[in-house]
Amino acid sequence: MTNFLRKFFGLFEGTSLGIDLGTANTLIYKKGEGIILREPSIVAIDVKTGKVLATGSEAKRMLGKTPDRVRSVKPLRDGVIADFEAAEKMLETFLKKAMRGASWVRPRVVIGIPSGITPVEKRAVKDVALRVRAKEVFMVEQAMAAAIGAGLSVQEPTGSMIVDIGGGTTDISVISLAGVVKGKTIRVAGNEMDEAIRNYLKNKFNLLVGERTAEEIKIEIGNVIEAEEPREKEVKGRDLREGLPRNIVVNELDIKEALDPVVTMIINAIRDTLETTPPELSADIFERGIVLSGGGALLKNLDKRIEKELKLPVELARDPLSSVAEGVGKILDDLDLLRKVSVD
């Protein structure tokens, strides 16, 4: 059989995909190829016809700028599906891109989900995947997938702590022997950081800014410890008193003040998890430290802030944004591991 025919019939035998279905971004891992799609979890829909006008990056550029006939939707909120129809349309588009238009193929799918979701929310995720022609759907906790993607030895009888800070949730897990021994999910993460910045600018400067602007501020000058020479950024928005466009200049100290309540909630959740962890595993974590993953982990000096307050070593995963997707990819390659970590 030629290589071409092997690849062709391989499509029918069962393509395997790993999906990090995140509140902020969706990543798709294809077995044998790695991460093949990385798009914002946003879809723009024509209100009258229901037709999808744009998804991912293209839809994100429309956010806050659409006329009444177009609705820009973030189908996931706090790590779970908030708009079933929009989520289905978005995932269908992403899977078509991932399968390069081969709509007859029915892939086996592994999806990363927050550890704290309810059975109803879990069923909604599975239903969306099945409705867009997945042959089989397996689910694993995002923290477990992130730990595997970060290269932690999750199957060993030693404790590892992973803190996955996504867009909608922060998943905190202590893992040993391919299971989550202690876990906690809080619906406080990257989106709440953006909202905290928006509220701060509104309350202190009477300036209203959009979601995209708040995210840009967080990425460019976000910091959670005092900076000796604070960076500055010009911010454009609408003056709440006069209703006219206005520019202001904010610095890292402003953004630290804005983010402090959110960062404190995350640190307190990690502390709560540590306080209920079995002593033997606590000793392992004291030696091995905490690993941070997810987009929120990239907030400047967050690792140093957590390390200082909890007095434990903290390090970033090699590629925090891709840890969950890399993890589900490794799980696809190991059916024995899939059986151990699947939460179906």
TORLUMSE-830199 format. One record per residue (C-alpha): chain; x, y, z. Coordinates in steps of 0.5 Angstrom, whole numbers, always signed. Example, Ala and Ser with C-alpha at 12.3 -4.5 7.8 and 13.67 -1.06 7.14 Angstrom:
<nodes>
+---+-------+-------+-------+
! c !  east ! north !    up !
+---+-------+-------+-------+
! A !   +25 !    -9 !   +16 !
! A !   +27 !    -2 !   +14 !
+---+-------+-------+-------+
</nodes>
This chain:
<nodes>
+---+-------+-------+-------+
! c !  east ! north !    up !
+---+-------+-------+-------+
! A !    +0 !    +0 !    +0 !
! A !    +3 !    +7 !    -2 !
! A !    +4 !   +12 !    +3 !
! A !    -2 !   +16 !    +0 !
! A !    -7 !   +11 !    +1 !
! A !    -4 !    +9 !    +8 !
! A !    -6 !   +17 !   +10 !
! A !   -12 !   +17 !    +6 !
! A !   -15 !   +10 !   +10 !
! A !   -12 !   +13 !   +16 !
! A !   -17 !   +19 !   +16 !
! A !   -23 !   +13 !   +16 !
! A !   -20 !    +9 !   +21 !
! A !   -20 !   +15 !   +27 !
! A !   -17 !   +21 !   +27 !
! A !   -15 !   +23 !   +34 !
! A !   -16 !   +30 !   +37 !
! A !   -15 !   +34 !   +43 !
! A !   -18 !   +40 !   +45 !
! A !   -17 !   +45 !   +50 !
! A !   -24 !   +49 !   +50 !
! A !   -22 !   +55 !   +54 !
! A !   -26 !   +61 !   +56 !
! A !   -21 !   +66 !   +52 !
! A !   -18 !   +61 !   +47 !
! A !   -19 !   +54 !   +44 !
! A !   -13 !   +50 !   +42 !
! A !   -13 !   +44 !   +38 !
! A !    -8 !   +38 !   +38 !
! A !    -8 !   +33 !   +32 !
! A !    -5 !   +26 !   +34 !
! A !    +2 !   +26 !   +30 !
! A !    +2 !   +34 !   +28 !
! A !    +2 !   +37 !   +35 !
! A !    -2 !   +44 !   +36 !
! A !    -6 !   +45 !   +29 !
! A !   -11 !   +51 !   +31 !
! A !   -10 !   +56 !   +37 !
! A !   -16 !   +61 !   +36 !
! A !   -20 !   +66 !   +41 !
! A !   -26 !   +63 !   +43 !
! A !   -31 !   +68 !   +40 !
! A !   -36 !   +67 !   +34 !
! A !   -39 !   +73 !   +31 !
! A !   -47 !   +71 !   +28 !
! A !   -52 !   +75 !   +24 !
! A !   -58 !   +76 !   +29 !
! A !   -63 !   +75 !   +23 !
! A !   -60 !   +69 !   +19 !
! A !   -56 !   +65 !   +25 !
! A !   -50 !   +65 !   +20 !
! A !   -43 !   +65 !   +23 !
! A !   -40 !   +71 !   +20 !
! A !   -33 !   +70 !   +23 !
! A !   -30 !   +66 !   +29 !
! A !   -23 !   +66 !   +33 !
! A !   -18 !   +72 !   +31 !
! A !   -23 !   +75 !   +26 !
! A !   -29 !   +75 !   +31 !
! A !   -24 !   +78 !   +36 !
! A !   -23 !   +84 !   +32 !
! A !   -30 !   +85 !   +31 !
! A !   -31 !   +85 !   +39 !
! A !   -35 !   +92 !   +41 !
! A !   -35 !   +94 !   +34 !
! A !   -41 !   +91 !   +31 !
! A !   -48 !   +93 !   +29 !
! A !   -54 !   +91 !   +32 !
! A !   -55 !   +86 !   +26 !
! A !   -49 !   +82 !   +28 !
! A !   -48 !   +79 !   +35 !
! A !   -40 !   +78 !   +38 !
! A !   -41 !   +72 !   +43 !
! A !   -36 !   +69 !   +48 !
! A !   -40 !   +62 !   +48 !
! A !   -36 !   +60 !   +54 !
! A !   -36 !   +63 !   +61 !
! A !   -32 !   +61 !   +67 !
! A !   -30 !   +55 !   +64 !
! A !   -37 !   +52 !   +62 !
! A !   -41 !   +53 !   +56 !
! A !   -46 !   +59 !   +57 !
! A !   -49 !   +59 !   +50 !
! A !   -50 !   +52 !   +47 !
! A !   -52 !   +54 !   +40 !
! A !   -46 !   +59 !   +39 !
! A !   -41 !   +54 !   +42 !
! A !   -43 !   +49 !   +37 !
! A !   -42 !   +53 !   +31 !
! A !   -36 !   +56 !   +34 !
! A !   -33 !   +48 !   +35 !
! A !   -36 !   +46 !   +28 !
! A !   -32 !   +51 !   +25 !
! A !   -25 !   +50 !   +29 !
! A !   -26 !   +43 !   +27 !
! A !   -27 !   +44 !   +20 !
! A !   -21 !   +48 !   +20 !
! A !   -17 !   +42 !   +24 !
! A !   -19 !   +37 !   +19 !
! A !   -18 !   +41 !   +13 !
! A !   -25 !   +41 !   +10 !
! A !   -25 !   +33 !   +11 !
! A !   -32 !   +33 !   +14 !
! A !   -34 !   +26 !   +13 !
! A !   -28 !   +24 !   +18 !
! A !   -31 !   +23 !   +25 !
! A !   -25 !   +24 !   +30 !
! A !   -24 !   +21 !   +37 !
! A !   -24 !   +27 !   +41 !
! A !   -21 !   +28 !   +48 !
! A !   -23 !   +35 !   +52 !
! A !   -20 !   +39 !   +58 !
! A !   -25 !   +41 !   +62 !
! A !   -25 !   +45 !   +69 !
! A !   -25 !   +40 !   +75 !
! A !   -31 !   +44 !   +78 !
! A !   -36 !   +43 !   +73 !
! A !   -43 !   +40 !   +75 !
! A !   -45 !   +34 !   +71 !
! A !   -50 !   +38 !   +67 !
! A !   -44 !   +43 !   +65 !
! A !   -40 !   +36 !   +63 !
! A !   -46 !   +33 !   +59 !
! A !   -47 !   +40 !   +55 !
! A !   -39 !   +40 !   +53 !
! A !   -40 !   +33 !   +51 !
! A !   -46 !   +34 !   +47 !
! A !   -43 !   +40 !   +43 !
! A !   -37 !   +35 !   +41 !
! A !   -42 !   +29 !   +39 !
! A !   -46 !   +34 !   +35 !
! A !   -40 !   +36 !   +31 !
! A !   -39 !   +29 !   +29 !
! A !   -34 !   +27 !   +34 !
! A !   -34 !   +19 !   +34 !
! A !   -32 !   +18 !   +41 !
! A !   -31 !   +24 !   +47 !
! A !   -27 !   +23 !   +53 !
! A !   -26 !   +29 !   +58 !
! A !   -20 !   +30 !   +63 !
! A !   -19 !   +35 !   +68 !
! A !   -15 !   +41 !   +65 !
! A !   -11 !   +41 !   +71 !
! A !    -9 !   +34 !   +70 !
! A !    -8 !   +35 !   +63 !
! A !    -4 !   +42 !   +64 !
! A !    +1 !   +38 !   +69 !
! A !    +2 !   +32 !   +64 !
! A !    +3 !   +38 !   +59 !
! A !    +8 !   +41 !   +63 !
! A !   +12 !   +35 !   +64 !
! A !   +10 !   +33 !   +71 !
! A !   +11 !   +26 !   +73 !
! A !    +3 !   +25 !   +75 !
! A !    +3 !   +17 !   +75 !
! A !    +9 !   +17 !   +80 !
! A !    +7 !   +16 !   +88 !
! A !    +9 !   +23 !   +89 !
! A !    +5 !   +30 !   +90 !
! A !    +5 !   +35 !   +85 !
! A !    +2 !   +42 !   +85 !
! A !    -1 !   +45 !   +79 !
! A !    -4 !   +52 !   +78 !
! A !    -8 !   +53 !   +72 !
! A !   -10 !   +60 !   +71 !
! A !   -14 !   +61 !   +65 !
! A !   -19 !   +66 !   +62 !
! A !   -25 !   +64 !   +66 !
! A !   -23 !   +59 !   +72 !
! A !   -17 !   +58 !   +76 !
! A !   -16 !   +50 !   +77 !
! A !   -11 !   +48 !   +83 !
! A !   -10 !   +41 !   +84 !
! A !    -5 !   +36 !   +88 !
! A !    -4 !   +30 !   +83 !
! A !    -1 !   +23 !   +85 !
! A !    -1 !   +17 !   +82 !
! A !    -5 !   +19 !   +76 !
! A !   -11 !   +22 !   +80 !
! A !   -13 !   +29 !   +83 !
! A !   -12 !   +28 !   +91 !
! A !   -14 !   +35 !   +93 !
! A !   -17 !   +40 !   +88 !
! A !   -20 !   +47 !   +88 !
! A !   -23 !   +51 !   +82 !
! A !   -25 !   +58 !   +83 !
! A !   -28 !   +62 !   +77 !
! A !   -23 !   +68 !   +78 !
! A !   -18 !   +68 !   +73 !
! A !   -16 !   +72 !   +67 !
! A !   -23 !   +75 !   +65 !
! A !   -23 !   +78 !   +72 !
! A !   -17 !   +81 !   +72 !
! A !   -19 !   +85 !   +65 !
! A !   -26 !   +87 !   +69 !
! A !   -22 !   +89 !   +75 !
! A !   -18 !   +94 !   +70 !
! A !   -24 !   +96 !   +67 !
! A !   -27 !   +98 !   +74 !
! A !   -21 !  +101 !   +77 !
! A !   -20 !  +106 !   +71 !
! A !   -28 !  +107 !   +71 !
! A !   -28 !  +109 !   +79 !
! A !   -21 !  +113 !   +79 !
! A !   -21 !  +116 !   +72 !
! A !   -28 !  +116 !   +70 !
! A !   -26 !  +113 !   +64 !
! A !   -30 !  +107 !   +60 !
! A !   -25 !  +102 !   +56 !
! A !   -27 !   +96 !   +53 !
! A !   -25 !   +89 !   +54 !
! A !   -20 !   +89 !   +49 !
! A !   -17 !   +95 !   +51 !
! A !   -17 !   +92 !   +59 !
! A !   -13 !   +86 !   +56 !
! A !    -8 !   +90 !   +52 !
! A !    -6 !   +94 !   +59 !
! A !    -6 !   +87 !   +63 !
! A !    -1 !   +84 !   +58 !
! A !    +3 !   +91 !   +57 !
! A !    +4 !   +94 !   +63 !
! A !    +1 !   +89 !   +68 !
! A !    +5 !   +87 !   +74 !
! A !    +3 !   +85 !   +81 !
! A !    +9 !   +87 !   +85 !
! A !   +12 !   +94 !   +86 !
! A !   +16 !   +97 !   +80 !
! A !   +22 !  +101 !   +82 !
! A !   +21 !  +105 !   +75 !
! A !   +14 !  +103 !   +73 !
! A !   +12 !  +103 !   +66 !
! A !    +7 !  +107 !   +63 !
! A !    +2 !  +106 !   +57 !
! A !    -3 !  +111 !   +54 !
! A !   -10 !  +109 !   +54 !
! A !   -16 !  +111 !   +50 !
! A !   -23 !  +111 !   +52 !
! A !   -30 !  +115 !   +53 !
! A !   -30 !  +120 !   +59 !
! A !   -36 !  +118 !   +63 !
! A !   -38 !  +125 !   +65 !
! A !   -37 !  +128 !   +58 !
! A !   -39 !  +122 !   +54 !
! A !   -33 !  +124 !   +49 !
! A !   -27 !  +121 !   +47 !
! A !   -21 !  +122 !   +52 !
! A !   -14 !  +119 !   +53 !
! A !   -10 !  +118 !   +60 !
! A !    -3 !  +115 !   +62 !
! A !    -3 !  +110 !   +67 !
! A !    +3 !  +106 !   +70 !
! A !    +4 !   +99 !   +73 !
! A !    +3 !  +102 !   +80 !
! A !    -4 !  +103 !   +78 !
! A !    -5 !   +96 !   +75 !
! A !    -2 !   +93 !   +81 !
! A !    -7 !   +96 !   +85 !
! A !   -13 !   +94 !   +80 !
! A !   -11 !   +87 !   +80 !
! A !    -9 !   +86 !   +88 !
! A !   -16 !   +83 !   +90 !
! A !   -16 !   +78 !   +84 !
! A !    -9 !   +76 !   +85 !
! A !   -10 !   +75 !   +93 !
! A !   -16 !   +71 !   +91 !
! A !   -12 !   +66 !   +87 !
! A !    -7 !   +66 !   +93 !
! A !   -12 !   +65 !   +98 !
! A !   -15 !   +59 !   +94 !
! A !    -8 !   +56 !   +93 !
! A !    -7 !   +56 !  +101 !
! A !   -13 !   +53 !  +102 !
! A !   -12 !   +47 !   +98 !
! A !    -5 !   +47 !  +101 !
! A !    -8 !   +47 !  +108 !
! A !   -12 !   +41 !  +106 !
! A !    -7 !   +37 !  +103 !
! A !    -4 !   +30 !  +106 !
! A !    +2 !   +31 !  +110 !
! A !    +6 !   +26 !  +106 !
! A !    +4 !   +30 !   +99 !
! A !    +5 !   +37 !  +103 !
! A !   +13 !   +35 !  +104 !
! A !   +13 !   +33 !   +96 !
! A !   +10 !   +40 !   +94 !
! A !   +15 !   +43 !   +99 !
! A !   +21 !   +40 !   +95 !
! A !   +18 !   +40 !   +88 !
! A !   +14 !   +47 !   +89 !
! A !    +8 !   +49 !   +85 !
! A !    +8 !   +50 !   +77 !
! A !    +4 !   +55 !   +74 !
! A !    +0 !   +54 !   +67 !
! A !    -5 !   +58 !   +63 !
! A !    -5 !   +65 !   +60 !
! A !    -6 !   +68 !   +67 !
! A !    +1 !   +65 !   +69 !
! A !    +4 !   +70 !   +64 !
! A !    +2 !   +76 !   +69 !
! A !    +9 !   +79 !   +70 !
! A !   +12 !   +77 !   +77 !
! A !    +6 !   +73 !   +79 !
! A !   +10 !   +67 !   +80 !
! A !   +15 !   +71 !   +85 !
! A !    +9 !   +74 !   +89 !
! A !    +6 !   +67 !   +90 !
! A !   +13 !   +65 !   +92 !
! A !   +14 !   +70 !   +97 !
! A !    +7 !   +70 !  +100 !
! A !    +7 !   +62 !  +101 !
! A !   +14 !   +61 !  +102 !
! A !   +14 !   +55 !   +97 !
! A !   +18 !   +55 !   +90 !
! A !   +14 !   +57 !   +84 !
! A !   +16 !   +56 !   +77 !
! A !   +12 !   +57 !   +70 !
! A !   +11 !   +51 !   +65 !
! A !   +15 !   +51 !   +59 !
! A !    +9 !   +54 !   +55 !
! A !    +4 !   +56 !   +60 !
! A !    -1 !   +58 !   +54 !
! A !    +0 !   +51 !   +51 !
! A !    +0 !   +46 !   +57 !
! A !    -7 !   +44 !   +57 !
! A !    -7 !   +42 !   +49 !
! A !    +0 !   +39 !   +50 !
! A !    -3 !   +35 !   +56 !
! A !    -9 !   +32 !   +52 !
! A !    -4 !   +31 !   +46 !
! A !    +0 !   +26 !   +50 !
! A !    -6 !   +23 !   +53 !
! A !    -8 !   +21 !   +46 !
! A !    -1 !   +18 !   +45 !
! A !    -2 !   +13 !   +51 !
! A !    -9 !   +10 !   +52 !
! A !    -7 !    +7 !   +58 !
! A !    -6 !   +14 !   +61 !
! A !   -13 !   +16 !   +58 !
! A !   -16 !   +10 !   +62 !
! A !   -13 !   +13 !   +68 !
! A !   -15 !   +20 !   +68 !
! A !   -21 !   +20 !   +64 !
! A !   -27 !   +23 !   +68 !
! A !   -33 !   +20 !   +64 !
+---+-------+-------+-------+
</nodes>
